[in-house]
Amino acid sequence: MISRRNLKFDRKEKLATAVLFALLLPGYLLSADSALQVALDASKATPRAVEPLTERSIFRDYKFAWTNVAQAMETNSTVPLNGLLAGTANSTFNGAIQSQQRSGLSSRYSNQNHKVEVVFYSPEGDVMELHDTAEYDLEIFDGSKSIHQEHVALHYVVLMSPGADRWVIRQLQAVPHF
């Protein structure tokens, strides 16, 4: 039998837990999101306009892919890349990770900032070209020792296409300018 006193305690305990969760969670989410920022502009896509749902999917999947690329490069594991990259993009990052594994190095991508513009969306909806102006801090490690740091600013031409349940990066090519 639950007494009135125990019921009050349970309510207070639940309230305290909820308040603590509410206070801590936004800080956790903010710190997770602050590591990678993506601004997506689909307003100039041609020859077809990007639907709002597709725009949200591209934003989500592109951000998720870069988060996982950073994790893969830091941990020297191709597992985080599964399903997010295909074609030459997949080959490029798998090759980079294998090269790091052979040399005992790893890379950390931090403070990523991507300004992405959709420039082409095929009439059939099966391919999208993005231009990404990316800035991030790159740190290279030999084991646990940092051996190189630099701020990187690159332009990428990106081809994405729909997969079974998400948009997939098929090609990611660094170019000198757009």
C-alpha positions as CSV (number, residue, x, y, z in Angstrom):
1,M,0.0,0.0,0.0
2,I,1.4,3.4,-0.9
3,S,1.0,6.1,1.7
4,R,0.3,9.7,0.9
5,R,3.8,10.6,2.2
6,N,5.5,8.1,-0.2
7,L,3.4,9.4,-3.1
8,K,4.6,13.0,-2.3
9,F,8.2,11.8,-2.2
10,D,7.8,10.0,-5.5
11,R,6.4,13.1,-7.1
12,K,9.2,15.3,-5.7
13,E,11.8,12.8,-6.7
14,K,10.4,12.6,-10.3
15,L,10.2,16.4,-10.5
16,A,13.8,16.7,-9.3
17,T,14.9,14.1,-11.8
18,A,13.0,15.8,-14.6
19,V,14.5,19.2,-13.7
20,L,18.0,17.8,-13.6
21,F,17.5,16.1,-16.9
22,A,16.1,19.3,-18.5
23,L,19.0,21.3,-17.2
24,L,21.7,18.9,-18.3
25,L,20.4,17.7,-21.6
26,P,20.4,21.0,-23.5
27,G,24.1,21.5,-22.5
28,Y,24.9,18.1,-23.7
29,L,23.1,18.6,-27.0
30,L,24.6,22.1,-27.4
31,S,28.1,20.7,-26.9
32,A,27.4,17.9,-29.4
33,D,26.0,20.3,-32.0
34,S,28.6,23.0,-31.5
35,A,31.3,20.7,-32.9
36,L,29.6,20.7,-36.3
37,Q,27.5,23.4,-37.9
38,V,25.8,23.1,-41.2
39,A,24.0,25.9,-43.0
40,L,22.0,24.6,-46.0
41,D,20.6,26.9,-48.7
42,A,18.4,25.1,-51.2
43,S,16.8,28.3,-52.6
44,K,18.8,28.4,-55.9
45,A,18.5,24.7,-56.9
46,T,17.8,24.1,-60.5
47,P,16.1,22.9,-62.6
48,R,13.8,21.7,-59.8
49,A,13.0,23.2,-56.5
50,V,13.9,21.2,-53.4
51,E,10.8,20.2,-51.4
52,P,10.9,21.1,-47.6
53,L,10.9,17.4,-46.5
54,T,13.8,16.7,-48.9
55,E,15.7,19.7,-47.7
56,R,15.4,18.6,-44.0
57,S,16.6,15.1,-45.1
58,I,19.6,16.5,-46.9
59,F,20.5,18.7,-44.0
60,R,20.1,15.8,-41.5
61,D,22.0,13.2,-43.6
62,Y,24.8,15.6,-44.7
63,K,25.4,16.6,-41.1
64,F,25.3,13.0,-39.9
65,A,27.8,12.0,-42.6
66,W,30.3,14.6,-41.6
67,T,29.9,13.7,-37.9
68,N,30.6,10.1,-38.7
69,V,33.5,10.9,-41.1
70,A,35.2,12.8,-38.2
71,Q,34.6,9.9,-35.9
72,A,35.9,7.4,-38.4
73,M,39.1,9.4,-39.0
74,E,39.7,9.9,-35.3
75,T,39.1,6.2,-34.4
76,N,40.6,4.7,-37.6
77,S,37.5,2.7,-38.1
78,T,35.4,2.5,-41.3
79,V,32.4,1.3,-39.3
80,P,31.0,4.8,-38.8
81,L,30.9,5.3,-42.6
82,N,28.7,2.3,-43.3
83,G,25.6,3.4,-45.4
84,L,26.5,7.1,-45.5
85,L,29.1,7.1,-48.3
86,A,29.1,5.2,-51.5
87,G,31.1,5.2,-54.7
88,T,34.2,7.3,-54.9
89,A,33.4,9.1,-51.6
90,N,33.4,5.7,-49.8
91,S,36.7,4.7,-51.5
92,T,38.4,7.9,-50.7
93,F,37.6,7.8,-46.9
94,N,38.2,4.1,-46.6
95,G,41.6,4.6,-48.3
96,A,42.5,7.5,-46.0
97,I,41.6,5.4,-42.9
98,Q,43.6,2.4,-44.1
99,S,46.6,4.7,-44.8
100,Q,46.3,6.1,-41.2
101,Q,46.1,2.6,-39.8
102,R,49.3,1.6,-41.6
103,S,51.2,4.7,-40.4
104,G,49.9,4.7,-36.8
105,L,48.3,8.2,-37.3
106,S,44.8,9.5,-36.7
107,S,43.1,12.8,-37.5
108,R,40.7,14.9,-35.5
109,Y,38.3,17.2,-37.3
110,S,36.9,19.8,-34.8
111,N,34.9,23.0,-35.0
112,Q,33.4,22.1,-38.4
113,N,31.4,24.7,-40.2
114,H,29.8,23.8,-43.5
115,K,28.0,26.4,-45.7
116,V,26.2,24.2,-48.2
117,E,24.3,25.3,-51.3
118,V,22.2,23.1,-53.4
119,V,23.0,24.0,-57.0
120,F,21.4,21.2,-59.0
121,Y,18.5,18.9,-58.3
122,S,17.6,16.5,-61.1
123,P,14.1,16.5,-62.5
124,E,13.8,12.9,-61.6
125,G,14.9,13.6,-58.0
126,D,17.7,11.0,-58.2
127,V,20.7,13.2,-57.8
128,M,21.6,16.5,-56.1
129,E,24.8,18.6,-56.5
130,L,25.9,20.6,-53.5
131,H,28.7,23.1,-53.0
132,D,30.1,23.0,-49.5
133,T,32.5,25.7,-48.2
134,A,33.9,23.9,-45.2
135,E,36.1,25.2,-42.4
136,Y,37.4,23.1,-39.6
137,D,40.4,22.6,-37.3
138,L,42.5,19.5,-38.3
139,E,44.8,17.9,-35.7
140,I,47.0,14.9,-36.6
141,F,48.1,12.5,-33.9
142,D,50.9,9.9,-33.8
143,G,49.4,7.6,-31.2
144,S,48.2,10.0,-28.5
145,K,50.8,12.7,-29.4
146,S,49.6,15.7,-31.4
147,I,52.1,16.3,-34.3
148,H,50.3,18.8,-36.5
149,Q,47.5,21.4,-36.2
150,E,46.0,23.7,-38.8
151,H,42.8,25.5,-39.7
152,V,41.5,24.2,-43.0
153,A,39.2,26.0,-45.5
154,L,38.1,23.9,-48.5
155,H,35.5,23.9,-51.2
156,Y,33.8,20.6,-52.0
157,V,31.5,19.6,-54.9
158,V,29.2,16.9,-53.5
159,L,26.9,14.5,-55.3
160,M,24.2,12.9,-53.2
161,S,21.5,10.5,-54.2
162,P,18.7,8.9,-52.3
163,G,19.4,5.5,-50.7
164,A,17.0,3.0,-49.1
165,D,16.3,5.2,-46.1
166,R,18.6,8.3,-46.4
167,W,20.5,10.5,-48.8
168,V,24.0,9.1,-49.5
169,I,27.1,11.0,-50.4
170,R,28.4,9.4,-53.7
171,Q,31.1,11.9,-54.6
172,L,33.0,14.5,-52.5
173,Q,35.6,16.3,-54.5
174,A,37.8,19.2,-53.2
175,V,38.1,22.0,-55.7
176,P,40.0,25.3,-55.6
177,H,36.8,27.5,-56.0
178,F,33.3,27.4,-57.3
